[in-house]
Structure formats: structure tokens, C-alpha cells
């Protein structure tokens, strides 16, 4: 059974940091790029960041560039999202996904597997 399990979300003050994790199982992790998307209440799901199968290429949305770092550990089948200088507008449910576009992808339709999401709330 394919599983993607996010963790690390929570409630933080603006300006603080969080690190999200996504643990994968049931598929060939290193044969997929990985990405993070988020969805705020009343808004469409939006792309945050992606990383290639080998970790050599990354993509960032303009809204988070400079504040966020994506990384992966293929030995642990885990992808991470380090978020710094958080803003109230970062409040959303964050989802981890896997794509067969191995160089990384920013389109939701290119992702094959999804996790259940983890909630991030930033208070101002």
C-alpha cells in the first residue's frame, strides 16, 4: 500500500520556523520527484516546492522563495520542508506528493501519490 505521511505542522508565531517531514512507503521513492503543495481555506491548492529524484534540482514558488528549503533523504524515504520567517499567509494544510516527472514538477496534475496533509497555523 502506497503511503505518504506528513508530520511537523502546528501553531507558531509569525517570524518563527517549522520543519515538515513526509515519510514514504509502498513505492520506489528514489524513482520519483517529490513536492509540497498547500491549501488555505477558500483557496485552490497551490504549489510550494519540489525536488528532483536525486536532490540535485529544486523548484520554489515565488511566495516562499528565500524562506523555504526543500530536501530529501533517499536512505530514509523522507522529504523535508524547512520553513523560516513564517507569515500569517503561510497558514494552510500542507500536502506531500510524489511525481514520475523525475526532475521535479509544479503542476498538481503531474503528481501520482498524495499524503493526508498536516496543518500549519501562523498567528500574527
N, C-alpha and C positions, 0 to 999 in steps of 0.2 A: 504494500500500500504506500503510495506516494504521500509524504508528509512534509510540510514546511511549518515550523513552529516558531513564531516571533516571541520575543521577550524583551524586557528592559524599559517599557513605557512607564509613564507615571505623571505625577503632577509636580511641576517645577516653576520657579520664579523666572521672569524674563531676565535674560543675561546669563543664565546658568546652562549646564551641559547635561546631555544624556547620551548613552551608547545603547543602541538597539542591536539585538542579535537575532539571527534566523538560522535554526538548525534544520538540516535537510536529511531525508532518508527515502529509500524506495526507488531511487533513480540514480543515474550516473552524474553525480554532482559536477565533476570536472569537465563533462561534455556540454555543459550549459553555461551561458552567461547568467548573471543574477542581477536583480534590480529591486529598487524600493519605490513604491507609489504611496500616495496619501489621499485621504478623502475627508474633507471637513463637512459639517452639517450643511445641507442645502447646496452643495457644490459637487461638480463632477470629480471623479478620481483623476489625480494629476501625477505626472512623472516627477520623481525626485532625483534619482541617481541610478546608475548601472555600472557594472564591472564585467570585463571580458572573462572568458573561461580560465585564463591563466593569470589574471590580475594585472596584465600589462597595460590595459586601456580602461579609462573611466569616462563617464559622462555625468554632467551635473546640470540640473535645471538652473536658470538664471536666478530664481528666487532663493536658492540656497548656496550658490557658488561662493566659496570663501569661508563659509561657516560649517560645512559638512564634508566629511571624508568617508568614502566607502572603501571597504577592504574585504578580503576573503582568505580563509584558511582551508585549502583543499584537503589537508590531512584530517581536519575536524568536520568537514562537510558543513561549514558555517560561514555566513556572510554577516558583516557588521556595518552599522551606520553610526558614526560618531557625529553628534550634533552639538555645536557650540554656539554661544551668544543667541540663545533661543529667543524668539519673539512670540507675541500673542498670536500672530498669523500662522505660526507653525502648528497650532492646535489642530489635531486631526487624528484619525485612525491610520496607522502606518502598516502597509502590506508588503510582504516579501514575495517575489515571483521569480520563476525560472524560465528561460527562453532558449530555444535551439538556435537562435541567432547568436553565435558564439562570441562575436566581437562586442556584443552589447547592443541594447535596443531601448528606445524611448517611447515606443508605441505600445499601449496596453494590449492591442490585438496580437502582438508577437509573443506573448507570454503563455506558456503551456500549463504551468502549475502555479498555485497561489496558496499562501498561508491564511490563517484566520484573522490576522490583524492584531496590533497592540496599540492601545490608546495613549496619546501624548497630549497633555493639557498644560499650557503655559499661561500663568497668571501674570497680570500687569498691575 
